[in-house]
């Protein structure tokens, strides 16, 4: 009877609390979806969606909303430890939110800087593939109770240092996002990366010269790539974005190296499991 009640509770998002009721001796039923860390996770999603709405033409509003969403990534972990509400759902929600928000920003950068779109597409693929492989390898090889942040040092010293120290993890994630935010701001300011369509001419206007055509004549759709480029041109000063991009680039690059290591180590771990499975199957056939 108790096992049936437990399975029913877990199927609709509820969980069994660690504390027992002193009166009846039964466990208190809790709703995992309403845990404080998960509520913070939902607010991150709302803020990220709002930042995507403002992303095409409102850089300051977008950066504010996006930055708050990223900073809350640290707060949900603190809340989980403080309230003893660490859950598997919360860990997956946190990771999926991180992957999706970063991917959405990189998609915008690929459209804003088409010359470098293959790089942004590669970064999206690397980020998703490395984390999926790592999570899948942890679940299949380490067991369902094994966290993806618990990495054995013998398997990878780099991943051990990356996941075991919250300050190191937060620093890499922070500067990784900061670099992409800086590139986003540069798309509104810097002609060195994205040539502006509104560069002022130094030659005097000749009376017989025809006037410059209006944007509505140049672009049939206000949402076309050219029209959006014109709308973004010279909207911000590029000094601060360049400083942020240069200072955050080394750590961002290190984060991509860690993603590669994570992908390779997870692939090898899965391959080791396949070898053991095939060896066990071959031994059973011989016997």
N, C-alpha and C positions, 0 to 999 in steps of 0.2 A: 504493500500500500504506500509506504514511504517512497519507494523507488518510482512508482507511478506518478505521485505528486511532484517529485523532483523533475521528472522528464517533462511533465506538462508545464511546469513553471518555466523551464529553460526554453521551451518551444515558442513561447510568446514574449520573449525578451526579458523575462524575469530571472532572477538568480537566487541561489540560496545564500543567505548572509552567514558570515563566519560566527556570529554570536547567537547563542541559543536562548530561548525564553526561559526564565527561571521558573515560571508558573507551570507551563505545560510541558516543557522539555523539548518543544518543537522548534525548528529553525524559522527565523523570520524571513518572509518573502520580500525581495526587493526588486525594483525595476531598474535593470542595468541602463536602459536608455535615458534615465533621468538622473544618473550620477553626475556630480558636479563637473568632473573632467570632460564628460561627454557633452554636457551643455556648453562648455567652453568650445568644444570641437564644432558644435553646430553653429555657434556664433562666428567661428572662423570661416565656415562655408558661406554664411550670409555676407560677411564682409568681403570675401573673395569675389562673390558674384557681383556685388555692388561695384567693386574695383574694375571688373571686366566691363561693366556697363559704361563707365567713364573712361576706359582705357584709350579709345580711339582719338579723343580730342581734348581731354581734360587731365593733363599730366599730374598736376598738384593734388587734385582730389583723388585720382587713382592711386598715386603713391602713398597718400595718407591712409587710405582704406587697406591697401595691400600690405603696407608695413605693419599696421596694427594686427592684421590677420596673422602675419608671420611671427610677431612678437608673442602672440597668445599661444604659440606652439610651445613655448617654455612654461607658460602659466598652467597649462593643463597637466603637465607632468608634475609640477609642484603640488597642484590640487589633488592629484591621484595619490601621491605619497602622504600628504597631510591628512586626508580623509580616509586613507586606506581603501581606495576605490580603483585600484589598478585592475583592469579587465582586458581580456583578449580583444573584445569589440573595440574598446577605446584605443588600443595599440594599433589595430588595423585602420580605424577611422583616422587616426593621426597621420599614419603613413600615406594613406590614399589621398587625404587632403593635401599633404605636402607635394605629392607627385602631380596631382591634377593642377594645383595652382601654378607650380613652376612650369608645367607643360603649356598651360594657357598663355603665360607670359612669353615663353619661347616661340610659340606660334605667332604671336604679334610681332616679335622681333624678326622672325623669318619673313613676314610680309613687309615690315618697315625697311629691312635691309636685304632685298632679294639677292644681292650679290653673294651674301654670306648665308643664304637660307640653308644650304646643305650642312653647314656646321651646326646651326640650331636644330635641324632635324636629327642630326647625329647625336646631339646632347640629349634630346628628348628620348630617343631610342635607348641610349646608354643608361639613362636614369631609370626608365621603366624596366628595362631588361635586367639590370643588375639587382634592383630591389626585389623584383618578382622571383628571380632565380634564388636569391638569398633567402627569401621568406619560404619558398617552396622546399628548398633543401633543408631548412631548419625544421619544418613541419614533418617531412617524410623521413629524415635521417635522425633528427634529434628527438622526435616525439611531439605529441600535441601540447604537452606542458612545457616545452622548451621555448624560451623567448628568443626572438631573432637578434636581440641585443646581447645575449649571453654567448660570446664567442670564445672558444678555447684558444689560449695563447699559442699552443702547439700547431693549431691550424692556420692562424694568421695573427702575427704580432701587431700588424698595422690595424686590422679590424678590431682587435682586442682593445687597443688604446682608443680607437675612434668611438666605440660603443660603450665602453665601461666608464668613461669620464664624461659626465654631463656637460661640463664646461667646454671640453674639446668639441663635443658633438654640436653644441649650440654655436660655438665660434665658427666652425666650418659651414654650418647651415646659414648662419647670419650673413657672412661675407659672400657666400655663394649667391644668395638672393640679392644682396646689395650690389653685386657686379651687374646682374641682369637688370636691376632697377636703374642703375646708372646708364646702361645702354638704352633703356627705354626713354630716359630723359634726353639722351643725346639725339634721339630720333626727332625731337622737337627743337633742336638747337644747332647741331653741329654739321656744317657743310663738308667737314673732312671725311665723314662716313657716309652721310646721305646728302648728296648735292641738292641744295634748295632750288625750288622753282621760282623763288622770288628774289634772286640775287639782283641788287640794284645795279644799273648800268652807269658807267662813268662818262659815257659819251653824251653830249648835249642832244636834246630833242630837236629834230629838224621839223619845221612847220609842215613840210610836204609829206613827212612820214606818217603812215597810217597809225592810229592809236592801237595800243595793246588790246587784244581781245579779252573779253570778260571770261572768268572761269567757266561760266555756263556754256560758252561757245567752245572752249577747249575740251571740256569733259561733259559728255552727255549724261553721265550719272554722277551725282554728288558723292557716292560711295565707291567710286572707282579708285584704283590705286593712285593714279595721278592726282585726282581731286583731293584725296586724303593726304597725299604728300604736300600739296600746296597748302592745305589747311594747317598742317603741323609746322610748316617752315618758319624758322626764326621766332618761335613762340617763347623760347627760354634762352637764358644765357648758358653757355656751355662750360663755364669754368668749374663750377661745383661738380657737375656730372663727370667731367674728365678726371678730377681729383679722386672721386669715389671709385671710378672704374680702374684707375691705375693702382690705387692702394689695395683694392679688394681682389685684383686679378690673381696674385700668387696663391691665395687661399682657395679661390674658386678653381684654379687649375689643380691644386692639390685634391680638392673634392672630386674632380673627375678622375684623377689617378686612383683614388680610393674606390670609386665606382667600378673601374676596370678590375682592380684587385678583387673586389667583392664578387664580380661576375665570374672571374676565373676560378676563385676558390669554391664558389657554390657549384660550378660546373664539375670540378674535380670531385667534390664531395658526393654529388649525385652519381658520377661515374663509378666511384668506389662502391656505392650501394648497388649499382647494376652488376658490377663484377661479383660481389658477394651473393647476390640473388641467383645469377647464372651458375656460380660455382655450387651453391646449395642444390639447385635443380639438377645439375649434372651428377652430383654425388647421390642424389635420391634415385636417379635412373640406374646408376651402377649397382646400387643395393637392391 
